[in-house]
Amino acid sequence: MLKKNVGGIDRVLRIVVGLALLAGFFLNTEGAYRWAYLIGIVPLATGLMSSCPLYSILGLSTCPMKKV
């Protein structure tokens, strides 16, 4: 399983942006670059999984730190 590295606000924003882009794909039926809206799958998936592979590569995390 992937390590969680996407925090609350970041996660919500990713899901909203992903859903908005996918909605654009279905609503913009005549667009020449309609397929470009499918990039919304990436932020939607990373938001739902709470894990971003790019964050892992860069060593970033937006999750709150655990209190000791």
C-alpha positions in Angstrom: 0.0 0.0 0.0 1.1 3.5 -0.7 2.1 5.8 2.1 -0.4 8.6 2.7 1.2 12.0 1.9 -1.8 14.1 0.9 -3.4 16.1 3.7 -7.0 17.3 4.1 -7.2 20.5 2.2 -4.9 19.2 -0.5 -7.1 16.1 -0.8 -10.3 18.0 -1.1 -8.9 20.4 -3.8 -7.6 17.4 -5.8 -11.0 15.7 -5.7 -12.8 18.9 -6.7 -10.4 19.8 -9.5 -10.5 16.2 -10.8 -14.3 16.1 -10.8 -14.5 19.5 -12.5 -12.1 18.4 -15.3 -14.0 15.2 -15.8 -17.3 17.1 -15.9 -15.7 19.3 -18.6 -15.0 16.2 -20.6 -18.6 15.1 -20.6 -20.1 18.6 -21.0 -17.8 19.8 -23.8 -18.8 17.3 -26.5 -17.7 19.4 -29.5 -14.3 20.5 -28.3 -11.2 19.8 -30.4 -9.1 19.0 -27.3 -11.8 17.3 -25.3 -9.5 14.5 -24.4 -7.3 16.9 -22.4 -10.0 17.0 -19.7 -9.2 13.3 -19.0 -6.1 14.6 -17.1 -8.6 15.1 -14.3 -8.3 11.4 -13.6 -4.9 12.0 -12.0 -5.8 14.5 -9.3 -9.1 12.6 -8.6 -7.2 9.3 -8.1 -4.4 10.8 -6.0 -7.1 12.6 -3.9 -9.1 9.5 -3.3 -6.1 7.4 -2.4 -4.5 10.2 -0.3 -1.2 9.4 -1.9 0.7 11.2 -4.6 3.7 9.4 -6.3 5.3 12.8 -7.2 5.2 13.9 -3.6 6.9 10.6 -2.7 9.7 11.2 -5.2 10.2 14.8 -4.1 9.9 13.9 -0.4 6.9 16.1 0.3 3.9 15.6 2.4 0.9 17.8 3.3 -0.4 15.4 6.0 -0.4 16.8 9.5 2.5 15.7 11.7 1.7 13.1 14.3 1.9 14.4 17.9 4.4 12.6 20.1 
